[in-house]
Amino acid sequence: MISRFERISLRGRLMTIGVLGVAGALVLGGVLLYAVLASSLTRTVQSEALASAREIAVLVNSGQTPDPVPASGAQVVQVLSADNRVVSASLTADRLTPLATPEERARALAGDVVVVAGNRSGMSGGLQVSAVEAGPANDRVVVVAALPTADLESATTTLRNLLLIVFPLLLVVCALIAWRVIGAALRPVEELRSGASRIDGSSTDERLPVPPTRDEIAALATTLNEMLDRVSVARRTQRAFVADAAHELRSPLATMRTQLEVAARLGDGDGLPAELIPEVRRLSSLVEDLLLLARSDDGQPARGTRSETVDLGALAHHVASRYASARVPVRVLDPAERSHVAGSYDELYRALANLVDNGVRHAASGVDVAVEVTGDATCVTVTDDGTGIPEADRERVFDRFTRLDDARDRDSGGTGLGLAIARELLRRNGAQVSLEDAAPGVRAVVTLPAVRPS
């Protein structure tokens, strides 16, 4: 089962992984930076307070305990007796309330970080305490020095807020850079994809672009082009075989048809020539169609064709005239004036005739041919009132040797090459053909770019 992550594009997955990795690194780095800086600032304040306490302890040990105790800046210093009474204090300290309880004093003497409430000394915020023992052995006192933690808290808060603001912005910038970089890295893949989508088999010389880099993508493009070379050789061989076989069959089929027609006129064969002549004609038509498709696949124009200005209205009448004795009538509906296009008259005639043949084969009462000019395009429609073609099969019927189940009758179904030849000839003349529902029946729509006659 495909996960939701696997449904994301390759570019999206690479970016997601990259951004998550960067986000994790930024979070980890930010936490470490914050912890290290906060610890460093705490140790700095503790060291400063401890240094002040040791200086006062030197005075106490020399029996010169000053009162008040000297202190610089915002320092708070007290000398506490063994029973935790204030013996001496600085001007900034409370002379009645000790800075630390006995438990806090013990922790401070052990070197732990101790923070007490600043209201013990009439200050707001907290005080970080350091303590040192001093005095004679029979009258030990503890020198307690404290510094306000307001600056420490302000610095850590500023750092935390800065990280919370900078890191998301940095992550967005990294995501944008990653999106562009990954897009640039995958651009050769997109060029390969678009190049492959343009290969439609109309030419054997179509190849994929090879990037100038010497990486895996260039190797992939080279390998795919080598595969296309092998496919091209196989297609040329196949087309050459079809063309050669069709060409070689033309002469014996023509000879057989001539002999059968002569035998039919002379009355030889007891009616057998008359039965075989339609089959030989059908086989000859199939060979001619195969030869035309083989030449078209190789990009060879049909013999005697040239690009010219073609009047589609006149062409429609010309095609309709060949169906004067057809099973159902073929009508040309008021062709538009100046319906001129550029192309080969012979190829357009053959393509339109194939479409009309298909309509006559399936029509119930008639086939209508219409020519319309809309803007810069000219449309030719061939409409029959037969059973129609299901929407799912309207594209498939243009494949070679494709006949629907109701058209597989040997007498009426044709060879399955008529529509394929029509589309190929129209494509060579810059036209497109599609099938639509005519309710009832089917409508073949041919669109060609219009030109102004000179």
C-alpha positions as CSV (number, residue, x, y, z in Angstrom):
1,M,0.0,0.0,0.0
2,I,1.4,3.4,-1.0
3,S,1.8,5.8,1.9
4,R,0.9,9.4,1.8
5,F,4.5,10.4,1.8
6,E,5.2,8.3,-1.3
7,R,2.4,10.1,-3.1
8,I,4.3,13.4,-2.8
9,S,6.5,14.3,-5.8
10,L,10.2,13.5,-5.7
11,R,11.0,17.2,-5.3
12,G,8.6,17.5,-2.4
13,R,10.0,14.5,-0.7
14,L,13.6,15.6,-1.0
15,M,12.6,19.1,0.3
16,T,10.6,17.6,3.2
17,I,13.5,15.4,4.2
18,G,16.0,18.3,3.9
19,V,13.8,20.8,5.8
20,L,13.1,18.4,8.6
21,G,16.8,17.6,8.8
22,V,17.7,21.3,9.0
23,A,14.9,22.0,11.5
24,G,16.2,19.2,13.7
25,A,19.8,20.5,13.5
26,L,18.6,24.0,14.3
27,V,16.5,22.9,17.3
28,L,19.3,20.8,18.6
29,G,21.9,23.6,18.1
30,G,19.6,26.2,19.6
31,V,18.9,24.1,22.7
32,L,22.7,23.5,23.1
33,L,23.5,27.2,22.6
34,Y,20.9,28.3,25.1
35,A,22.0,25.7,27.7
36,V,25.7,26.5,27.3
37,L,25.2,30.3,27.4
38,A,22.9,30.1,30.4
39,S,25.3,27.9,32.2
40,S,28.2,30.1,31.3
41,L,26.5,33.3,32.5
42,T,25.4,31.5,35.7
43,R,29.0,30.3,36.4
44,T,30.3,33.8,35.7
45,V,27.9,35.4,38.3
46,Q,28.7,32.6,40.7
47,S,32.4,33.1,40.3
48,E,32.1,36.9,40.8
49,A,30.1,36.5,44.0
50,L,32.5,33.8,45.2
51,A,35.5,36.1,44.6
52,S,33.8,38.8,46.7
53,A,33.0,36.4,49.5
54,R,36.7,35.2,49.6
55,E,37.9,38.8,49.8
56,I,35.7,39.4,52.8
57,A,36.8,36.1,54.3
58,V,40.4,37.2,54.2
59,L,39.5,40.3,56.2
60,V,37.5,38.1,58.7
61,N,40.4,35.7,59.1
62,S,42.7,38.6,59.9
63,G,40.4,39.7,62.6
64,Q,39.5,42.9,60.7
65,T,35.8,42.3,60.1
66,P,34.6,45.6,58.7
67,D,31.1,47.0,59.5
68,P,29.6,47.7,57.1
69,V,31.1,45.1,54.9
70,P,32.5,46.7,51.7
71,A,30.6,45.7,48.5
72,S,30.8,47.0,44.9
73,G,27.9,47.7,42.6
74,A,24.8,45.7,43.3
75,Q,26.5,43.0,45.4
76,V,24.9,42.0,48.7
77,V,27.2,40.6,51.4
78,Q,26.5,39.2,54.8
79,V,28.6,37.6,57.5
80,L,26.5,34.9,59.2
81,S,27.2,33.2,62.5
82,A,27.0,29.5,63.1
83,D,23.3,29.8,64.2
84,N,22.6,31.8,61.0
85,R,22.4,35.3,62.6
86,V,23.6,38.4,60.7
87,V,27.0,39.4,62.2
88,S,27.9,42.1,59.7
89,A,26.5,43.2,56.4
90,S,27.0,45.5,53.5
91,L,25.0,48.7,53.0
92,T,22.8,46.9,50.4
93,A,22.0,44.0,52.7
94,D,19.4,43.5,55.4
95,R,20.9,43.3,58.9
96,L,18.1,41.3,60.3
97,T,17.1,38.7,57.7
98,P,19.9,36.4,56.5
99,L,20.2,35.9,52.7
100,A,20.2,32.1,52.9
101,T,18.6,29.5,55.1
102,P,20.8,26.9,56.8
103,E,20.0,24.5,53.9
104,E,20.7,27.0,51.2
105,R,23.9,28.1,53.0
106,A,25.1,24.5,53.1
107,R,24.5,24.0,49.4
108,A,26.3,27.3,48.6
109,L,29.3,26.1,50.6
110,A,29.2,22.9,48.6
111,G,29.5,24.9,45.4
112,D,26.0,24.4,44.1
113,V,24.1,27.1,42.3
114,V,21.8,28.7,44.8
115,V,19.3,31.4,43.8
116,V,17.2,33.1,46.6
117,A,14.4,35.6,46.6
118,G,15.6,39.2,46.3
119,N,13.0,40.4,48.8
120,R,15.3,39.1,51.6
121,S,17.4,42.1,50.8
122,G,14.7,44.5,49.7
123,M,15.3,43.8,46.0
124,S,13.1,42.5,43.2
125,G,14.0,39.4,41.2
126,G,16.4,36.8,42.4
127,L,19.9,36.7,44.0
128,Q,22.5,34.1,43.2
129,V,24.4,33.2,46.3
130,S,28.0,32.1,47.0
131,A,29.4,31.3,50.5
132,V,32.8,30.9,52.1
133,E,33.7,29.8,55.7
134,A,36.0,32.1,57.7
135,G,37.1,32.9,61.2
136,P,38.8,31.0,63.9
137,A,38.0,27.3,64.5
138,N,36.1,28.1,67.8
139,D,34.0,30.9,66.2
140,R,33.4,30.0,62.5
141,V,31.3,32.3,60.4
142,V,30.1,32.1,56.9
143,V,30.6,35.0,54.4
144,V,27.6,35.1,52.0
145,A,27.9,37.2,48.8
146,A,25.1,37.5,46.3
147,L,24.5,39.2,42.9
148,P,21.2,40.0,41.3
149,T,20.1,37.6,38.5
150,A,18.1,40.2,36.6
151,D,20.8,40.7,33.9
152,L,21.3,36.9,33.6
153,E,17.6,36.4,33.2
154,S,17.3,39.2,30.7
155,A,20.2,37.8,28.6
156,T,18.8,34.3,28.5
157,T,15.3,35.6,27.7
158,T,16.6,37.7,24.9
159,L,18.5,34.8,23.5
160,R,15.5,32.5,23.7
161,N,13.2,35.0,22.0
162,L,15.9,35.6,19.3
163,L,16.2,31.9,18.6
164,L,12.4,31.6,18.4
165,I,12.2,34.4,15.8
166,V,15.4,33.8,13.9
167,F,15.2,30.0,13.6
168,P,11.8,29.9,11.8
169,L,12.9,32.6,9.4
170,L,16.2,30.8,8.8
171,L,14.2,27.6,8.2
172,V,12.0,29.4,5.6
173,V,15.0,30.7,3.8
174,C,16.6,27.3,3.8
175,A,13.3,25.8,2.4
176,L,13.2,28.3,-0.4
177,I,16.9,27.7,-1.2
178,A,16.3,23.9,-1.1
179,W,13.3,24.2,-3.4
180,R,15.3,26.1,-6.0
181,V,18.4,23.9,-5.6
182,I,16.4,20.7,-5.8
183,G,14.4,22.1,-8.8
184,A,17.7,22.9,-10.6
185,A,19.1,19.5,-9.8
186,L,15.9,17.8,-11.2
187,R,15.6,20.1,-14.2
188,P,17.5,17.6,-16.4
189,V,15.0,14.9,-15.3
190,E,12.1,17.2,-16.3
191,E,13.8,17.8,-19.7
192,L,14.1,14.0,-20.2
193,R,10.4,13.6,-19.2
194,S,9.2,16.4,-21.6
195,G,11.5,15.1,-24.3
196,A,10.1,11.6,-23.9
197,S,6.5,12.9,-24.0
198,R,7.2,14.5,-27.4
199,I,8.3,11.2,-28.9
200,D,5.2,10.0,-30.8
201,G,6.8,7.5,-33.2
202,S,6.3,9.8,-36.2
203,S,10.1,9.9,-36.7
204,T,12.9,7.4,-36.1
205,D,15.4,10.2,-35.4
206,E,13.7,11.5,-32.2
207,R,16.2,11.5,-29.2
208,L,16.2,12.7,-25.6
209,P,18.4,15.7,-24.6
210,V,21.7,14.7,-22.9
211,P,22.8,17.2,-20.2
212,P,26.4,18.3,-20.4
213,T,27.2,17.0,-16.9
214,R,28.9,13.7,-16.3
215,D,26.5,12.4,-13.7
216,E,23.9,9.7,-13.4
217,I,21.3,11.7,-15.2
218,A,23.5,12.1,-18.2
219,A,24.3,8.4,-18.1
220,L,20.5,7.7,-18.0
221,A,19.8,9.9,-21.0
222,T,22.6,8.3,-22.9
223,T,21.3,4.8,-22.1
224,L,17.8,5.8,-23.1
225,N,19.0,7.2,-26.4
226,E,20.9,3.9,-27.1
227,M,17.6,2.1,-26.4
228,L,15.9,4.4,-28.9
229,D,18.6,3.7,-31.4
230,R,17.9,0.0,-31.1
231,V,14.1,0.6,-31.3
232,S,14.7,2.8,-34.4
233,V,16.7,0.1,-36.1
234,A,14.0,-2.4,-35.4
235,R,11.3,-0.1,-36.6
236,R,13.2,0.6,-39.8
237,T,13.7,-3.1,-40.4
238,Q,10.0,-3.7,-39.8
239,R,8.9,-0.9,-42.1
240,A,11.4,-2.0,-44.8
241,F,10.0,-5.5,-44.6
242,V,6.4,-4.3,-44.9
243,A,7.3,-2.0,-47.8
244,D,9.3,-4.7,-49.6
245,A,6.6,-7.3,-49.1
246,A,3.9,-5.0,-50.3
247,H,6.0,-3.9,-53.3
248,E,6.8,-7.5,-54.2
249,L,3.1,-8.6,-53.9
250,R,1.9,-5.9,-56.3
251,S,3.1,-7.5,-59.5
252,P,1.8,-11.1,-58.9
253,L,-1.5,-9.7,-57.7
254,A,-1.8,-7.5,-60.8
255,T,-1.0,-10.6,-62.9
256,M,-3.6,-12.7,-61.1
257,R,-6.2,-10.1,-61.4
258,T,-5.6,-9.7,-65.2
259,Q,-5.7,-13.4,-65.7
260,L,-8.9,-13.8,-63.7
261,E,-10.6,-10.9,-65.6
262,V,-9.6,-12.4,-69.0
263,A,-10.8,-15.9,-67.9
264,A,-14.1,-14.3,-66.7
265,R,-14.7,-12.7,-70.1
266,L,-13.8,-15.8,-71.9
267,G,-16.1,-17.9,-69.7
268,D,-13.3,-20.1,-68.5
269,G,-13.4,-21.6,-65.0
270,D,-17.1,-22.1,-64.5
271,G,-17.7,-18.9,-62.6
272,L,-14.6,-19.3,-60.4
273,P,-12.8,-16.2,-61.7
274,A,-15.9,-14.0,-60.9
275,E,-15.7,-15.3,-57.3
276,L,-12.0,-14.7,-57.0
277,I,-11.8,-11.2,-58.6
278,P,-13.3,-9.4,-55.6
279,E,-10.9,-11.2,-53.2
280,V,-7.9,-10.3,-55.4
281,R,-9.1,-6.7,-55.6
282,R,-9.5,-6.6,-51.8
283,L,-6.0,-8.1,-51.4
284,S,-4.6,-5.6,-53.9
285,S,-6.2,-2.7,-51.9
286,L,-4.7,-4.1,-48.7
287,V,-1.2,-4.2,-50.3
288,E,-1.5,-0.7,-51.6
289,D,-2.6,0.5,-48.1
290,L,0.3,-1.2,-46.4
291,L,2.7,0.3,-48.9
292,L,1.3,3.8,-48.4
293,L,1.6,3.4,-44.6
294,A,5.1,2.1,-44.8
295,R,6.2,5.1,-47.0
296,S,4.3,7.5,-44.6
297,D,6.1,6.0,-41.6
298,D,9.5,6.7,-43.3
299,G,8.4,10.2,-44.0
300,Q,8.3,9.6,-47.8
301,P,5.6,11.5,-49.7
302,A,3.2,9.7,-51.9
303,R,4.2,9.5,-55.5
304,G,3.1,12.5,-57.5
305,T,2.1,14.6,-54.5
306,R,3.1,18.2,-53.9
307,S,2.1,21.0,-51.5
308,E,-0.4,23.4,-53.1
309,T,-3.5,25.4,-52.3
310,V,-6.6,23.1,-52.2
311,D,-10.2,24.2,-52.4
312,L,-11.9,21.9,-49.9
313,G,-15.4,22.7,-51.3
314,A,-14.4,21.5,-54.8
315,L,-12.5,18.6,-53.2
316,A,-15.7,17.5,-51.3
317,H,-17.7,17.6,-54.5
318,H,-15.1,15.6,-56.3
319,V,-15.0,12.9,-53.6
320,A,-18.9,12.8,-53.4
321,S,-19.1,12.2,-57.2
322,R,-17.4,8.8,-56.9
323,Y,-20.4,7.6,-54.8
324,A,-23.1,8.2,-57.3
325,S,-24.0,4.5,-57.3
326,A,-23.2,3.8,-53.7
327,R,-25.5,1.9,-51.3
328,V,-26.6,5.2,-49.7
329,P,-26.4,8.8,-51.1
330,V,-23.4,11.1,-50.3
331,R,-24.5,14.7,-50.0
332,V,-22.3,17.8,-49.9
333,L,-24.1,20.5,-47.8
334,D,-23.5,24.0,-49.2
335,P,-19.7,24.2,-48.9
336,A,-18.3,27.5,-47.6
337,E,-16.8,29.9,-50.0
338,R,-13.0,30.4,-50.2
339,S,-12.4,27.3,-48.1
340,H,-8.8,27.0,-49.1
341,V,-6.0,25.1,-47.3
342,A,-2.4,24.3,-48.0
343,G,-1.5,20.7,-48.6
344,S,-1.4,17.9,-51.0
345,Y,-4.6,17.5,-53.1
346,D,-4.0,13.7,-53.6
347,E,-3.4,13.0,-50.0
348,L,-6.4,15.1,-48.8
349,Y,-8.6,13.5,-51.4
350,R,-7.5,10.0,-50.2
351,A,-8.1,10.9,-46.6
352,L,-11.5,12.4,-47.2
353,A,-12.5,9.4,-49.4
354,N,-11.5,7.0,-46.6
355,L,-13.7,8.9,-44.1
356,V,-16.6,8.9,-46.6
357,D,-16.0,5.1,-47.3
358,N,-16.3,4.5,-43.5
359,G,-19.5,6.6,-43.4
360,V,-21.1,4.8,-46.4
361,R,-20.2,1.4,-44.9
362,H,-22.1,2.1,-41.7
363,A,-24.8,4.6,-42.7
364,A,-28.5,3.8,-42.6
365,S,-29.8,6.3,-45.1
366,G,-27.1,8.6,-46.2
367,V,-23.8,10.5,-45.5
368,D,-23.5,14.3,-45.3
369,V,-20.2,16.2,-46.0
370,A,-19.9,19.8,-44.9
371,V,-17.2,22.4,-45.2
372,E,-17.1,25.3,-42.8
373,V,-14.6,28.2,-42.2
374,T,-14.3,29.5,-38.6
375,G,-11.7,32.1,-38.1
376,D,-8.3,30.8,-39.1
377,A,-9.4,27.2,-39.4
378,T,-11.4,25.2,-41.9
379,C,-13.5,22.2,-40.8
380,V,-14.7,19.3,-42.9
381,T,-17.3,17.1,-41.3
382,V,-18.4,13.7,-42.6
383,T,-21.6,12.6,-40.8
384,D,-23.5,9.2,-41.1
385,D,-26.7,8.1,-39.4
386,G,-25.6,4.6,-38.6
387,T,-25.3,2.9,-35.2
388,G,-22.4,5.1,-34.1
389,I,-19.2,4.3,-32.2
390,P,-19.0,4.1,-28.4
391,E,-17.0,7.0,-26.9
392,A,-14.4,4.6,-25.5
393,D,-13.7,3.3,-29.0
394,R,-13.6,6.6,-30.9
395,E,-9.8,6.9,-30.6
396,R,-9.0,3.2,-30.9
397,V,-10.6,2.9,-34.3
398,F,-7.8,5.0,-35.7
399,D,-5.3,2.3,-34.8
400,R,-4.2,0.0,-37.7
401,F,-6.2,-3.2,-38.3
402,T,-8.8,-2.1,-35.7
403,R,-12.4,-3.1,-36.5
404,L,-15.2,-3.0,-34.0
405,D,-17.2,-6.2,-33.4
406,D,-20.1,-5.0,-35.6
407,A,-17.7,-4.2,-38.5
408,R,-15.9,-7.4,-38.7
409,D,-17.9,-8.7,-41.6
410,R,-15.6,-9.5,-44.4
411,D,-17.7,-7.8,-47.1
412,S,-18.5,-4.6,-45.2
413,G,-15.8,-4.3,-42.6
414,G,-12.9,-3.3,-44.8
415,T,-9.3,-4.0,-43.8
416,G,-9.1,-1.8,-40.7
417,L,-6.6,0.6,-42.3
418,G,-8.9,3.2,-43.7
419,L,-9.1,5.5,-40.7
420,A,-5.4,4.9,-39.8
421,I,-4.4,6.0,-43.3
422,A,-6.8,9.0,-43.2
423,R,-5.3,10.2,-39.9
424,E,-1.7,9.7,-41.1
425,L,-2.4,11.6,-44.4
426,L,-4.1,14.4,-42.6
427,R,-1.3,14.7,-40.0
428,R,1.2,15.0,-42.9
429,N,-0.9,18.0,-44.1
430,G,-1.1,19.7,-40.7
431,A,-4.6,18.6,-40.0
432,Q,-6.3,16.8,-37.1
433,V,-9.2,14.4,-37.1
434,S,-11.5,13.2,-34.4
435,L,-14.9,11.5,-34.0
436,E,-18.0,12.9,-32.4
437,D,-21.5,11.6,-31.6
438,A,-24.0,12.6,-34.3
439,A,-27.0,11.1,-32.5
440,P,-27.6,8.9,-34.4
441,G,-24.4,7.9,-36.1
442,V,-21.0,9.4,-35.9
443,R,-19.4,12.6,-37.2
444,A,-15.7,12.7,-38.3
445,V,-14.4,16.3,-37.8
446,V,-11.2,17.4,-39.8
447,T,-9.6,20.7,-38.8
448,L,-7.1,22.4,-41.1
449,P,-5.5,25.8,-41.0
450,A,-7.1,28.1,-43.6
451,V,-5.1,30.1,-46.1
452,R,-6.1,33.0,-48.4
453,P,-5.8,32.1,-52.1
454,S,-3.3,34.1,-54.0
